[in-house]
Amino acid sequence: MIRSTFLLLVALTFALSGCGKGSSAKYDQDGPVADGDTLIESSLSDAKTLSPITLSEAVGGDIVNFVFDGLTRYNERFELVPSLAVTWTVSPDERTITYQLRKGVKFHDGVEFTADDVVFTYKCYVDPKVNTPHGADYRDIVDIRALDKYRVRVTYAKPFAPALANFGAIVPKHLLAGKDINKDGFNRAPVGTGPYKFVEWKTSERFILEANPDYWGGKPHIGRIVIKIIPDQGTEFLALLKGEIDAMGAWTSGGMSAEQFIRQSDTKKFTDYHHKFKAESLSYSYIGWNARRPMFQSKRVRQALTMAIDRQAIIDNVSYGMSRVCNGPFPANSWAGNPEVKPLPYDLEKAKAQFESEGWKDTDGDGLLDKDLDGDGKRDPFKFSIIVPQGSTTGQKMLVIVQQQLKKAGIEIEIKVLEWTTFLTQHFYKGNFDGAALAWSLTPDPDQYAIWHSSQIGEHQFNRVRYSNPEVDRLLEAGVRTLDKGKRAAIYHRIHKLIYDDQPYTFMTMPYTLPAVHKRFKGYQPLALWEPSLLHLQDWYVPVAQQKRLQMPE
């Protein structure tokens, strides 16, 4: 599963060619592979941390994808292929994995990557003093050891299906050993082995990365990456048209809004200079209901809330058809999704009847449902707030319609638009909210233990709506105990049905990803299923004659 004035980075780059009339034809031509130029992307929000250990939101994840490598990675077919590990073997009982590591890989400070870094990374994730939401991924490891400088053996208590996808970002032991992982400066100035080196993070303004000349996979052609923080999609799009940024969502977790894609990108000013793409994604939007709030503790109330919201109308009016109604926690393109689970229909009258059966009635004629929630004899009105991150134009528009629709059911909601860091640290992480409008960006493996298991409730965990179902807990544990895809699918189909019946979220939409990128960038391969980490930015390039920005001396 986001703030300051937009600033032009004149100290870092300058324009070699503008977006003036008649100057765009050259960008339609290919040319020889060349090094140079700067890619300026945008992000709606700042990050909370740049350490993969404490990472919990997408913006920091975008930077982590540039700076760090894992032992393995997914290819375009969502198959696991070598990265920092060149080979691996799995024991016959599927409990032990032995990795052969790539030799000669250097961290960005020049220190060699070894098996000790892998073991240390594991220890960071399982240290109870470290505020990480990822510890559940390593919960079943009973032994890990460096067999020598370039071999690591990992043993699990039981078979663990997502095991090969773990260790997605290795951190340097020589920089973090003995440090407070939660507070160390590494969280703002990370050092990894990835294709780009961290240069600068100016809070609420920008991130700067530069190509790693010693990258084991080959030096990236694009010299610098700048990610500007622009907390509004409309301002982002104007910056794109003006040439102040080169892309929206080409690599970062963002993109054009549906309105921009459908109605604002068919102008000559856009089409002369930019490509746009539409692709499915591993994401969905939702409104999460805080189960600690008495009004949301009945699943029949949560079901009724969903039935009182016309999600298709929201898609038609806000998303211009660039989304589909979501039917639960697994993407539509996932083998783990249960095809028999259909979205709850919009049915206002049934929703009203279900609210009434749960004790919600308008007893005083003020148009709002009410109920005695705490047994004090006083009837409480059905009023609550929904928090949403600043800059999420689509999310805010969606909530305005939700507000109007729920009013017809006798429910009053207040929309609270919050700056991203405030949203996370003061409200969402602490459980200080009634409803929260957000989105999940998922991984190819369907294991969602960290999101739904009751043991993952807490400020530094992912189960932020405080969902608890013992049967779902049991099935989440069973789902990773076999490597047989068919058996796993049957388990996740059951999980899908149970969670959707419980409605801990109103599962809103499954949006298409709508990225835009300047035409001068070559090697950009659009994917049918969008996942930024699969785009191999190190292979992108700009022909010399089309390069727009030169790096200035620091």
C-alpha positions in Angstrom: 0.0 0.0 0.0 1.7 10.3 0.1 4.7 18.7 0.7 6.0 21.6 -0.4 6.2 23.9 -3.4 7.5 22.4 -6.6 11.1 23.6 -7.2 13.1 23.4 -10.4 16.5 21.8 -9.8 18.5 24.4 -11.5 21.6 23.5 -9.5 21.6 20.0 -10.9 20.3 20.2 -14.5 19.7 22.6 -17.3 17.7 22.3 -20.5 19.6 21.7 -23.8 16.4 21.7 -25.8 13.0 22.9 -24.9 9.5 21.8 -25.7 9.1 24.5 -28.3 7.0 24.2 -31.4 8.5 22.0 -34.1 11.2 20.5 -31.9 9.6 17.2 -31.1 10.1 15.1 -34.3 13.5 14.0 -33.3 12.2 12.2 -30.2 10.3 9.8 -32.5 13.5 8.5 -33.8 15.6 5.7 -32.3 19.4 6.2 -32.0 22.5 4.5 -30.7 22.7 3.5 -27.1 24.4 6.3 -25.2 25.2 7.3 -21.6 23.9 10.5 -20.1 20.9 12.7 -19.4 18.7 12.9 -16.3 15.3 11.3 -15.7 13.1 13.5 -13.6 10.1 11.7 -12.1 7.5 12.9 -9.6 5.9 11.6 -6.5 2.8 12.7 -4.7 4.4 12.4 -1.3 7.6 12.2 0.7 9.0 9.0 2.1 9.1 8.0 5.8 12.3 6.0 5.5 14.7 4.7 2.8 15.8 1.6 4.7 14.3 -1.6 3.4 14.2 -2.9 7.0 11.8 -0.3 8.3 10.1 0.5 5.0 6.3 0.4 5.1 5.0 2.7 2.3 5.4 2.8 -1.5 7.4 6.1 -1.9 10.3 4.8 0.1 9.9 1.5 -1.8 10.5 3.3 -5.1 13.9 4.5 -3.9 14.7 1.1 -2.4 14.1 -0.5 -5.8 16.9 1.7 -7.2 19.4 1.5 -4.5 19.2 -2.2 -3.3 19.4 -5.7 -4.7 17.9 -8.9 -3.3 19.1 -12.5 -3.6 16.5 -13.1 -6.3 14.2 -10.9 -8.4 11.1 -11.4 -10.5 11.3 -11.3 -14.3 8.6 -10.2 -16.7 6.8 -13.5 -16.4 6.9 -13.3 -12.6 9.5 -16.0 -12.4 12.2 -15.8 -9.8 15.6 -15.4 -11.4 19.1 -14.7 -10.0 20.2 -11.4 -8.6 22.8 -11.3 -5.8 22.5 -15.1 -5.7 23.6 -16.8 -8.9 22.2 -20.2 -8.0 20.4 -22.0 -5.2 19.5 -25.5 -4.2 16.4 -26.7 -2.2 16.6 -29.7 0.0 14.3 -32.7 -0.7 12.2 -31.9 2.4 11.8 -28.3 1.0 13.1 -26.8 4.3 16.6 -25.8 3.5 17.9 -23.4 0.8 21.6 -23.0 0.0 22.5 -19.9 -2.0 25.6 -19.4 -4.0 26.3 -15.7 -4.0 27.6 -13.5 -6.8 31.3 -12.7 -6.4 32.9 -9.3 -6.7 29.7 -7.3 -5.9 30.4 -4.0 -4.1 28.3 -1.8 -1.9 28.2 1.8 -3.1 30.9 2.7 -0.6 33.3 0.1 -2.2 33.0 -2.6 0.5 32.4 -6.1 -0.9 29.1 -7.8 -0.5 29.4 -11.2 1.3 27.4 -13.9 3.0 27.8 -12.1 6.3 25.6 -9.3 4.9 22.8 -11.8 4.2 22.9 -13.2 7.7 23.0 -9.7 9.2 20.0 -8.6 7.1 18.0 -11.5 8.5 19.0 -10.6 12.1 17.7 -7.1 11.5 14.3 -8.3 10.4 13.8 -10.6 13.4 15.2 -8.3 16.0 12.2 -7.5 18.3 13.7 -4.0 19.0 13.5 -3.1 15.2 10.3 -1.5 14.0 9.8 -3.5 10.9 6.6 -4.7 9.4 8.4 -7.5 7.5 9.4 -9.7 10.3 6.6 -12.2 9.5 8.5 -13.1 6.2 11.3 -14.6 8.2 9.3 -16.1 11.1 9.9 -19.7 10.2 13.7 -19.6 9.8 15.3 -21.7 12.5 18.9 -21.5 11.3 20.9 -19.3 8.9 24.6 -19.4 8.5 27.4 -18.3 6.2 29.1 -21.5 5.0 31.9 -19.4 3.5 32.3 -15.9 2.0 29.9 -16.7 -0.9 27.5 -19.3 0.4 24.5 -19.0 2.7 22.3 -21.8 4.1 18.9 -21.0 5.3 16.8 -23.6 7.2 13.1 -23.3 7.9 11.1 -25.1 10.6 8.6 -26.2 7.9 8.3 -25.6 4.1 7.8 -21.9 3.4 6.5 -21.3 -0.1 7.5 -17.6 -0.5 11.1 -18.3 0.8 12.9 -17.7 -2.4 11.3 -14.3 -2.8 12.5 -13.2 0.6 15.8 -11.3 1.2 14.5 -8.8 -1.3 17.0 -6.1 -0.3 20.4 -6.8 1.4 21.8 -4.2 3.8 25.5 -3.7 4.7 26.6 -5.2 8.0 29.7 -3.0 8.1 27.5 0.2 8.3 24.7 -1.0 10.6 26.2 -3.6 13.0 25.7 -2.3 16.5 23.5 0.6 15.4 20.0 1.6 16.3 18.3 0.4 13.1 15.2 2.5 13.9 17.1 5.8 14.2 20.4 5.5 12.3 21.2 8.0 9.6 21.2 5.1 7.1 17.4 5.5 7.0 17.9 8.8 5.2 21.1 8.0 3.3 21.0 4.4 2.3 23.9 2.4 0.9 23.1 -0.7 -1.2 24.4 -2.7 -4.2 21.8 -1.5 -6.7 22.0 0.2 -10.1 21.8 3.7 -8.6 23.5 5.4 -5.7 21.8 7.6 -3.2 22.9 11.3 -3.4 20.4 13.5 -1.6 17.0 13.6 0.1 15.7 17.1 0.7 12.6 16.6 2.8 9.3 17.5 1.0 11.2 18.5 -2.1 13.3 15.8 -3.9 15.4 12.7 -4.0 18.5 12.5 -6.2 20.2 9.3 -7.3 23.2 8.7 -9.7 24.2 5.8 -11.8 26.4 3.2 -10.1 29.4 2.8 -12.4 30.4 -0.4 -10.8 27.0 -2.1 -10.9 27.4 -5.8 -11.3 24.6 -5.8 -14.0 26.3 -3.1 -16.0 26.4 0.7 -15.5 23.0 2.3 -16.1 22.9 4.6 -19.2 20.9 7.3 -17.6 23.2 9.3 -15.4 20.8 10.6 -12.8 17.4 10.1 -11.4 15.6 12.9 -9.7 12.3 12.4 -8.0 10.4 15.6 -7.2 7.7 15.7 -4.6 4.6 17.3 -6.1 1.7 16.8 -3.8 -1.0 17.2 -6.4 -1.8 15.2 -9.5 -2.9 18.3 -11.4 0.3 20.1 -10.7 2.3 17.0 -11.7 0.6 16.8 -15.1 1.2 20.5 -15.7 4.9 20.0 -14.8 5.0 17.1 -17.3 3.5 19.3 -20.1 6.0 22.1 -19.3 9.0 19.8 -19.5 9.8 20.2 -15.8 9.5 16.5 -15.2 9.9 13.7 -17.7 7.5 11.0 -16.4 4.6 10.2 -14.2 4.5 6.7 -12.9 7.1 5.4 -15.3 9.1 3.9 -12.4 7.6 5.4 -9.3 4.3 4.3 -7.7 2.1 6.8 -9.4 0.9 7.8 -12.8 -1.7 9.9 -14.5 -5.2 10.1 -13.2 -7.9 8.6 -15.3 -9.2 12.0 -16.3 -5.7 13.0 -17.4 -5.3 9.8 -19.4 -8.7 10.0 -21.1 -9.4 13.7 -21.5 -6.2 15.7 -21.1 -3.5 13.7 -22.9 -4.9 13.8 -26.4 -3.4 17.3 -27.1 -0.5 17.9 -29.4 1.5 19.3 -26.4 1.3 15.9 -24.9 1.4 13.5 -27.8 4.4 15.3 -29.5 6.6 14.6 -26.5 5.2 11.7 -24.5 4.1 8.1 -24.6 1.3 6.9 -22.4 0.5 3.4 -21.4 -2.4 1.4 -19.8 -1.7 -1.8 -17.9 -3.1 -4.0 -15.2 -1.5 -3.8 -11.8 -1.1 -5.8 -8.6 -3.0 -3.2 -6.6 -6.4 -2.2 -5.4 -8.0 0.7 -3.5 -10.0 0.3 -0.4 -11.7 2.0 2.6 -10.4 0.2 5.7 -12.8 0.1 8.8 -11.1 0.2 12.2 -12.4 -2.8 14.0 -11.6 -1.2 17.3 -14.4 1.3 16.7 -17.7 -0.1 18.1 -19.7 0.9 15.0 -17.6 -1.3 12.7 -17.4 -4.4 14.8 -20.3 -6.2 13.2 -19.5 -7.7 9.8 -23.1 -7.2 8.8 -22.7 -3.5 9.3 -19.5 -3.5 7.2 -21.3 -5.5 4.5 -24.1 -3.0 4.5 -21.6 -0.1 4.2 -20.2 -1.7 1.0 -23.7 -2.3 -0.4 -24.6 1.3 0.2 -21.7 2.4 -2.0 -22.2 2.3 -5.7 -18.6 1.5 -6.8 -19.4 1.2 -10.4 -20.8 4.7 -10.4 -17.6 5.9 -8.9 -15.6 4.1 -11.6 -17.8 5.7 -14.3 -17.6 9.2 -12.8 -14.2 9.4 -11.3 -12.1 6.7 -13.0 -13.6 7.0 -16.5 -13.7 3.3 -16.8 -10.0 2.9 -15.9 -10.8 0.6 -13.0 -12.9 -2.4 -12.1 -14.9 -3.1 -9.1 -12.7 -5.0 -6.6 -13.9 -8.3 -5.2 -11.4 -8.8 -2.5 -7.8 -8.9 -1.4 -6.3 -10.7 -4.4 -5.8 -9.0 -7.8 -8.0 -10.2 -10.6 -5.0 -11.5 -12.4 -3.7 -13.6 -9.5 -4.0 -17.4 -9.5 -4.8 -17.2 -5.8 -8.0 -15.2 -6.4 -11.3 -17.1 -6.1 -13.3 -16.7 -9.3 -16.5 -17.6 -7.4 -16.3 -14.5 -5.2 -18.3 -11.8 -6.7 -18.4 -8.1 -5.6 -21.3 -7.3 -3.3 -23.9 -5.5 -5.4 -24.9 -1.9 -4.8 -28.3 -2.3 -3.1 -29.3 0.7 -1.0 -32.6 -0.8 0.3 -30.9 -4.1 1.4 -28.2 -2.1 3.0 -30.8 -0.1 5.0 -32.5 -3.2 6.1 -29.3 -4.8 7.2 -28.4 -1.6 9.2 -31.8 -1.8 10.9 -31.3 -5.5 11.7 -28.1 -4.5 13.5 -30.0 -1.9 15.6 -29.3 1.2 13.5 -32.5 3.2 13.2 -33.4 6.9 12.8 -35.3 7.3 16.1 -35.3 11.1 16.3 -36.2 11.9 12.7 -33.0 13.9 12.0 -32.1 11.8 8.9 -29.3 10.0 10.6 -29.3 6.4 11.9 -28.5 6.0 15.5 -27.8 3.2 18.1 -26.8 2.8 21.7 -23.2 1.7 21.2 -21.9 1.6 24.7 -25.0 0.6 26.7 -25.4 4.0 28.5 -28.9 4.4 27.2 -27.9 7.2 24.8 -28.2 6.6 21.1 -25.2 7.6 19.1 -25.6 9.0 15.6 -24.0 7.0 12.7 -21.3 9.6 12.1 -17.6 9.0 11.5 -14.6 10.3 9.5 -12.5 8.8 6.7 -8.9 9.9 6.4 -7.2 10.2 3.0 -3.7 11.3 2.0 -3.2 14.8 0.6 -2.5 14.8 -3.1 -4.7 11.8 -3.8 -7.0 13.6 -6.2 -8.8 10.4 -7.3 -9.1 9.3 -3.7 -10.6 12.6 -2.6 -13.1 12.6 -5.5 -14.1 9.1 -4.7 -14.8 10.0 -1.1 -17.0 12.9 -2.0 -19.3 10.5 -3.9 -19.1 7.9 -1.0 -20.1 10.7 1.3 -23.2 11.5 -0.8 -24.1 7.9 -1.2 -23.9 7.1 2.5 -26.0 10.1 3.3 -28.8 8.4 1.5 -28.5 5.5 3.9 -28.6 7.8 6.9 -24.9 8.0 7.6 -22.8 11.2 7.9 -19.1 11.1 7.1 -16.4 13.7 7.4 -13.5 13.6 4.9 -10.2 14.4 6.5 -7.4 15.2 4.0 -4.0 14.8 5.8 -0.4 15.4 4.8 1.2 12.0 4.1 3.5 11.8 7.1 0.8 13.0 9.4 -1.6 10.5 7.9 0.8 7.7 8.6 2.5 8.5 11.9 -0.3 10.3 13.8 -3.3 8.4 12.5 -3.0 5.3 10.5 -0.1 3.6 12.3 -1.5 4.4 15.7 -5.1 3.2 14.9 -6.3 6.8 15.3 -9.0 6.7 12.6 -12.5 5.5 11.9 -12.1 4.8 8.2 -9.0 5.1 6.0 -8.9 5.4 2.2 -5.7 3.8 0.8 -4.4 1.3 -1.7 -2.3 -1.8 -1.6 0.4 -2.6 -4.1 1.0 -6.3 -3.7 3.7 -8.8 -4.6 3.4 -11.7 -7.1 3.3 -14.3 -4.3 -0.2 -14.4 -2.7 1.0 -14.7 0.9 -0.8 -12.0 2.8 0.0 -13.1 6.4 1.4 -9.6 7.2 -1.8 -7.9 6.2 -4.5 -10.1 7.7 -3.0 -12.3 10.4 -4.1 -11.2 13.9 -0.5 -11.4 15.1 0.3 -8.6 12.8 -1.9 -6.0 14.6 0.3 -3.2 15.9 1.8 0.2 15.2 4.7 -1.2 13.2 2.7 -3.9 11.5 0.5 -4.0 8.4 -2.8 -5.2 9.9 -3.8 -1.6 10.6 -7.6 -2.2 10.7 -7.1 -4.7 13.5 -8.8 -7.5 11.6 -9.0 -10.9 13.4 -10.5 -14.2 12.3 -9.0 -17.4 13.7 -9.9 -19.5 10.6 -8.2 -16.9 8.4 -5.2 -17.1 10.7 -5.0 -20.8 10.4 -5.4 -20.8 6.6 -2.7 -18.0 6.2 -0.3 -20.3 8.1 -1.3 -23.3 5.9 -1.0 -21.4 2.7 2.8 -21.2 2.9 3.4 -24.8 4.1 3.3 -26.3 0.6 5.1 -25.5 -2.6 2.3 -27.2 -4.6 0.6 -24.4 -6.5 -2.7 -26.2 -6.8 -2.9 -26.9 -3.0 -2.0 -23.3 -2.3 -4.7 -22.0 -4.7 -7.4 -24.0 -2.9 -6.3 -22.5 0.5 -6.2 -18.9 -0.8 -9.6 -19.3 -2.5 -11.0 -20.1 1.0 -9.1 -17.1 2.5 -10.5 -14.9 -0.3 -14.1 -16.0 0.5 -13.8 -15.6 4.2 -12.1 -12.1 4.1 -14.6 -10.8 1.5 -17.5 -12.1 3.7 -16.0 -10.3 6.7 -15.5 -7.0 4.8 -12.8 -5.6 7.0 -12.3 -3.2 4.0 -14.8 -2.0 1.5 -12.8 -3.2 -1.4 -13.3 -0.3 -3.9 -11.5 -0.6 -7.2 -8.8 -2.4 -9.1 -7.2 0.5 -11.1 -5.2 0.3 -14.2 -1.8 1.8 -14.0 -1.5 4.9 -16.4 2.1 5.9 -16.7 3.5 8.6 -19.0 7.2 9.0 -20.1 9.0 11.4 -22.4 9.7 9.9 -25.9 13.4 10.5 -25.7 13.8 7.6 -23.3 14.4 4.4 -25.2 14.4 0.8 -24.0 11.2 1.4 -22.2 9.2 -1.8 -22.4 5.5 -1.4 -21.5 4.1 -4.4 -19.6 0.7 -6.0 -19.7 0.9 -6.3 -15.9 2.6 -3.3 -14.4 5.2 -3.7 -11.8 7.9 -1.0 -11.7 10.7 -3.2 -10.4 10.4 -5.3 -13.6 11.1 -2.3 -16.0 15.0 -2.6 -15.7 15.7 1.1 -15.7 19.4 0.4 -16.1 18.7 -0.6 -19.7 17.0 2.7 -20.6 19.0 5.3 -22.6 18.7 8.5 -24.5 20.5 9.0 -27.8 23.0 11.8 -27.7 21.1 14.0 -30.1 18.0 13.8 -28.0 19.6 14.3 -24.6 17.9 17.2 -22.8 19.7 17.7 -19.5 23.4 17.7 -18.6 24.7 17.1 -15.1 26.2 20.1 -13.5 29.2 19.8 -11.2 28.3 19.6 -7.5 
